[in-house]
Amino acid sequence: MSYTSTINIPQFQQDLINWFEKEQRELPWRENKDPYRVWVSEIMLQQTKVDTVIPYFQNFMHQFPTLEALAGAEEQQVLKAWEGLGYYSRARNLQSAVQEVVAEYDAKIPNTPEQLGALKGVGPYTKGAILSIAFDKPEPAVDGNVMRVLSRILRIEEDIAKAKTRKTFEAAVKELISEENPSAFNQALMELGALVCTPKSPSCLLCPVQQHCLAYQAGVEQTLPVKNKKTKQSTKSYFALVLEDEEGRYVLEQRPAQGLLAQLWQFPMVDQTEVDKRHLEVYIQERFQTEVNQITELQPVKHVFSHLTWHLQVLHVKIQSDLQLPERMHLLTMEELDAYPLPVSHQNIYKQL
C-alpha cells in the first residue's frame, strides 16, 4: 500500500498552496524565479538558517550578479564572500559547477534532471529544488524539513537517518506534488517545516493541513520523524598563535587544499598533544627562526563543527622581525589581513586584536 493512499491529494495540494501564497516569508531569493538566484540560495541554505543566509546572499549576488561574474572570480574572493557561512566546499563546488555551465551550456543553467544532477555539488535535493522552483517541473526536493513534515502527515515511521529512506519520501512527493504549481508546492512543504511543523513542539493548531495529518490524528506527532543515528563528537585542543612582529605585522597560514576548511587562512595552530606549553617558546623559535619577545594569553575560542569541537588556547606572541616563514604562510598588516577569508573561529581571534 502506498503511503499517500489515505490522503485526498487535490485537497491537500490546495490547502497547502493556498496557505503558502498567503503566509510565505518575503525572502530575497523569492523576488523572482531566476535559476541562478535559486541555485545560490539553495546551496547557502544547506545546514544554515535562513536569517543567517539573507545578508550573505545579498552580498554574494551584489559581488557576483551573474553566472559569468562568479565563473570568472578569483577563488579567494569567493571564499571571502562566503566567510562565516562554513562548509566552504559548498562555495568551491558552486563556482566549479557555474564555470562548467558557462563553458558547456552557454551560461544557461540546464533544466533536465540528468544534466543538472551531473554538476558538481548538485545533489538530489538541490536538483529538485532548482527544477521545481525555477523551472516549474514536478520534481521532488526532499530535505530534512520535508522528511519531517511528511513523516507526520503520512505517518512514515522509517528511520530518516538511513539513506534508503529518502527514496520513500521522494516517491511520496512524486505522488503528492501539484503538476500545475510544483514551485509553490515544494516551497510550501519547506515553509511549513520551517514555520509550523517544527522539530520540537509543532504548532499543530495553526497547521493548514492538519486535517490530512495522520500523526496528529493519532497523537504521535512529537515522536516523528524517527531518527536513530547518533554522530560521535570528537574534541581537539590547539594553541592558536597570534604571531606579531616588531613592525605590527601578523603571520597567517593557509590550510591544506583538501579537508576541513580547505584553503582558508588562519593564525598558525599547534596541536596540544604534540607540543607541551612549557616548550612552546622553543618550538616557535625553531619553526620560524626568530626570537620570542613576549607571550600573553588572549580569550580562548571554542568552535563546534557537526562532528568535531575545537578548543583554541589563543596566545599573542611578540616576535622579532627577522623571521623565516614556512611555505603557505604570509606576513600581513592588519589592513591586508582583512582581505583574507578566515574561518569563524579565527575571525573571533581577529576581533580580539
Long-range contacts (C-beta under 8 A, 24 or more apart in sequence): 2-171, 2-172, 2-175, 3-154, 3-155, 3-156, 3-168, 3-172, 4-154, 4-172, 4-175, 4-176, 6-154, 6-214, 7-153, 7-154, 7-176, 7-212, 8-212, 9-175, 9-176, 11-212, 12-153, 12-176, 12-209, 12-212, 13-176, 13-177, 13-178, 13-185, 15-208, 15-209, 15-211, 15-212, 16-185, 16-188, 16-189, 16-192, 16-208, 16-209, 17-178, 17-181, 17-184, 17-185, 17-188, 18-208, 19-188, 19-192, 19-208, 19-209, 20-184, 20-187, 20-188, 20-191, 20-192, 21-184, 23-191, 23-195, 24-187, 24-188, 24-191, 25-50, 25-191, 25-195, 27-54, 28-54, 28-57, 28-58, 28-61, 29-57, 30-187, 33-133, 33-134, 33-136, 33-183, 34-134, 35-109, 35-111, 35-130, 35-134, 35-135, 36-66, 36-67, 36-109, 37-61, 38-129, 38-130, 38-133, 38-134, 39-94, 39-109, 39-126, 39-130, 39-134, 40-94, 42-125, 42-126, 42-129, 42-130, 43-90, 43-91, 43-93, 43-94, 43-121, 43-126, 44-85, 44-90, 46-87, 46-90, 46-126, 47-86, 47-87, 47-306, 48-85, 48-86, 48-87, 50-194, 52-85, 53-85, 56-81, 56-82, 56-84, 56-85, 66-107, 67-98, 67-101, 67-102, 67-107, 67-109, 68-102, 68-107, 70-94, 70-95, 70-98, 71-95, 71-98, 71-99, 71-101, 71-102, 71-103, 71-107, 75-263, 76-340, 76-341, 79-263, 79-264, 79-341, 80-339, 80-340, 80-341, 82-341, 83-264, 83-341, 83-342, 83-343, 83-347, 84-344, 84-347, 86-343, 86-344, 88-261, 88-262, 88-263, 88-264, 88-341, 88-343, 89-121, 89-262, 90-121, 92-262, 93-120, 93-121, 94-121, 96-120, 96-121, 97-121, 97-122, 109-134, 111-135, 111-137, 113-139, 124-166, 124-170, 128-186, 129-186, 132-177, 132-182, 132-183, 132-185, 132-186, 133-183, 133-186, 133-187, 134-183, 136-181, 136-182, 136-183, 137-182, 138-174, 138-177, 138-178, 138-179, 138-182, 139-177, 139-182, 140-169, 140-170, 140-173, 140-174, 140-177, 140-186, 141-173, 141-186, 141-190, 142-166, 142-169, 142-170, 142-173, 143-190, 144-193, 145-189, 145-190, 145-192, 145-193, 145-194, 146-173, 146-186, 146-189, 146-190, 146-193, 147-225, 148-193, 148-197, 148-199, 148-224, 148-225, 149-189, 149-192, 149-193, 149-197, 150-176, 150-189, 151-215, 151-224, 151-225, 151-226, 152-197, 152-202, 152-213, 152-214, 152-215, 152-216, 152-221, 152-224, 152-225, 153-209, 153-212, 153-213, 153-214, 153-215, 154-214, 155-214, 155-215, 155-218, 155-220, 155-224, 156-224, 156-225, 157-224, 157-226, 158-226, 159-226, 159-227, 159-228, 159-229, 160-225, 160-226, 160-227, 161-227, 161-228, 161-229, 162-229, 231-306, 231-307, 232-307, 233-307, 233-308, 233-309, 234-307, 234-308, 234-309, 235-308, 235-309, 235-311, 236-271, 236-308, 236-309, 236-310, 236-311, 237-271, 237-272, 237-273, 237-310, 237-311, 237-312, 237-313, 238-269, 238-270, 238-271, 238-272, 238-310, 238-311, 238-312, 238-313, 239-269, 239-270, 239-272, 239-275, 239-277, 239-280, 239-312, 239-313, 239-315, 240-266, 240-267, 240-268, 240-269, 240-301, 240-312, 240-313, 240-314, 240-315, 240-345, 240-346, 240-349, 241-267, 241-268, 241-269, 241-270, 241-284, 241-315, 241-317, 242-267, 242-298, 242-314, 242-315, 242-316, 242-317, 242-349, 242-353, 243-267, 243-268, 243-284, 243-288, 243-317, 243-319, 243-323, 244-316, 244-317, 244-318, 244-319, 245-290, 245-319, 245-320, 245-321, 245-323, 245-331, 246-293, 246-318, 246-319, 246-320, 246-321, 247-321, 248-333, 248-334, 249-321, 249-331, 249-332, 249-333, 250-331, 250-332, 250-333, 250-334, 250-337, 250-353, 251-288, 251-323, 251-325, 251-329, 251-330, 251-331, 251-332, 252-329, 252-330, 252-332, 252-337, 252-340, 253-328, 253-329, 254-328, 254-329, 254-330, 260-305, 260-308, 261-343, 264-341, 264-342, 264-343, 265-330, 265-340, 265-341, 265-342, 265-346, 266-342, 266-343, 266-345, 266-346, 267-314, 267-346, 267-349, 268-329, 269-312, 272-313, 277-313, 280-315, 284-317, 284-319, 287-326, 288-319, 288-323, 288-324, 288-325, 288-326, 289-322, 289-323, 289-324, 290-319, 290-320, 290-321, 290-322, 290-323, 290-324, 291-319, 291-320, 292-317, 292-318, 292-319, 293-318, 293-319, 293-320, 294-318, 298-349, 298-352, 299-352, 301-345, 301-348, 301-349, 303-343, 303-344, 303-345, 303-348, 310-345, 312-345, 312-349, 314-349, 314-352
